[in-house]
């Protein structure tokens, strides 16, 4: 199976390609220097040249705060780029996985959002990711839309690495404690995506690691697993203002994965421990 993966310079794209290699699949990875997804002609030519059996679209403009002031570039990548890739995939009859986000929801309430719930993004990044979903649904009759949240992996910066770095010089940290969601370990997600793309179980899925926590809880688990004695103070969103509004409730139900016979991602606490083990292993090399 030939699989085209965009965004291999990022956390998820990198792990999807590595997982694909381990499964003996032919992986075609692209970065922005290899393929500019905002160039319609280039996308069409690249896809027609390689004729993939599937496209896993991991590339995205993810600078959430910057997006509020850089709307043109954010839209070009998240909406236009997705449009060109989905259209090209349709032309060569390739399956298509679009990676979306918890930020398509408004974050109201305390219940976990279902795949069938109506999106209502409250920041520009979330809006463009939702518009990307709509593009995929309009262009393709069969598709996979996979919503994820709070991503961490080896190949890039993330919350876990930031906490570990801060722990080197701090004994106490203030971390937002009233935003709730689920961390997503890219190694776990890569496994699911490659399981999913080899099925015909099309539709919208939520695919973060199992369980919910606040950012403060997430930080505490990181320090506990890393055996670091750091005090974490849970603060409110109002005490930590950001350029883009964040949803307070990013809980997403993963029940559909179970209903469709797909293996959900393991508990997030387990994912943190395995990621820290992976970091240590890399440091020894």
Secondary structure as the mmCIF struct_conf table of DSSP 4:
data_model
#
loop_
_struct_conf.conf_type_id
_struct_conf.id
_struct_conf.beg_label_comp_id
_struct_conf.beg_label_asym_id
_struct_conf.beg_label_seq_id
_struct_conf.end_label_comp_id
_struct_conf.end_label_asym_id
_struct_conf.end_label_seq_id
STRN STRN1 UNK A 2 UNK A 6
TURN_TY1_P TURN_TY1_P1 UNK A 8 UNK A 9
BEND BEND1 UNK A 10 UNK A 10
HELX_RH_AL_P HELX_RH_AL_P1 UNK A 11 UNK A 22
TURN_TY1_P TURN_TY1_P2 UNK A 23 UNK A 24
STRN STRN2 UNK A 26 UNK A 30
TURN_TY1_P TURN_TY1_P3 UNK A 32 UNK A 34
TURN_TY1_P TURN_TY1_P4 UNK A 37 UNK A 38
HELX_RH_AL_P HELX_RH_AL_P2 UNK A 40 UNK A 50
BEND BEND2 UNK A 53 UNK A 53
STRN STRN3 UNK A 54 UNK A 57
HELX_RH_AL_P HELX_RH_AL_P3 UNK A 64 UNK A 67
TURN_TY1_P TURN_TY1_P5 UNK A 68 UNK A 69
HELX_RH_AL_P HELX_RH_AL_P4 UNK A 71 UNK A 75
HELX_RH_PI_P HELX_RH_PI_P1 UNK A 76 UNK A 81
HELX_RH_AL_P HELX_RH_AL_P5 UNK A 82 UNK A 91
TURN_TY1_P TURN_TY1_P6 UNK A 92 UNK A 93
STRN STRN4 UNK A 95 UNK A 101
HELX_RH_3T_P HELX_RH_3T_P1 UNK A 102 UNK A 104
BEND BEND3 UNK A 105 UNK A 105
BEND BEND4 UNK A 109 UNK A 111
HELX_LH_PP_P HELX_LH_PP_P1 UNK A 112 UNK A 112
STRN STRN5 UNK A 113 UNK A 113
HELX_LH_PP_P HELX_LH_PP_P2 UNK A 114 UNK A 114
TURN_TY1_P TURN_TY1_P7 UNK A 115 UNK A 116
BEND BEND5 UNK A 117 UNK A 117
HELX_LH_PP_P HELX_LH_PP_P3 UNK A 118 UNK A 119
BEND BEND6 UNK A 122 UNK A 123
HELX_RH_AL_P HELX_RH_AL_P6 UNK A 124 UNK A 139
BEND BEND7 UNK A 141 UNK A 142
STRN STRN6 UNK A 144 UNK A 148
BEND BEND8 UNK A 150 UNK A 150
STRN STRN7 UNK A 151 UNK A 152
BEND BEND9 UNK A 154 UNK A 156
HELX_RH_AL_P HELX_RH_AL_P7 UNK A 159 UNK A 167
TURN_TY1_P TURN_TY1_P8 UNK A 168 UNK A 169
BEND BEND10 UNK A 171 UNK A 171
STRN STRN8 UNK A 172 UNK A 176
BEND BEND11 UNK A 178 UNK A 178
STRN STRN9 UNK A 180 UNK A 181
STRN STRN10 UNK A 184 UNK A 185
HELX_RH_AL_P HELX_RH_AL_P8 UNK A 186 UNK A 197
TURN_TY1_P TURN_TY1_P9 UNK A 198 UNK A 198
BEND BEND12 UNK A 199 UNK A 199
STRN STRN11 UNK A 203 UNK A 206
BEND BEND13 UNK A 208 UNK A 208
HELX_LH_PP_P HELX_LH_PP_P4 UNK A 209 UNK A 209
STRN STRN12 UNK A 210 UNK A 210
BEND BEND14 UNK A 211 UNK A 211
STRN STRN13 UNK A 213 UNK A 214
HELX_RH_AL_P HELX_RH_AL_P9 UNK A 215 UNK A 225
TURN_TY1_P TURN_TY1_P10 UNK A 226 UNK A 227
STRN STRN14 UNK A 231 UNK A 235
HELX_RH_3T_P HELX_RH_3T_P2 UNK A 237 UNK A 239
BEND BEND15 UNK A 240 UNK A 240
BEND BEND16 UNK A 243 UNK A 244
HELX_LH_PP_P HELX_LH_PP_P5 UNK A 245 UNK A 247
BEND BEND17 UNK A 248 UNK A 248
STRN STRN15 UNK A 249 UNK A 249
STRN STRN16 UNK A 252 UNK A 252
HELX_RH_AL_P HELX_RH_AL_P10 UNK A 255 UNK A 259
TURN_TY1_P TURN_TY1_P11 UNK A 260 UNK A 261
HELX_LH_PP_P HELX_LH_PP_P6 UNK A 264 UNK A 266
STRN STRN17 UNK A 267 UNK A 267
HELX_RH_AL_P HELX_RH_AL_P11 UNK A 268 UNK A 284
#
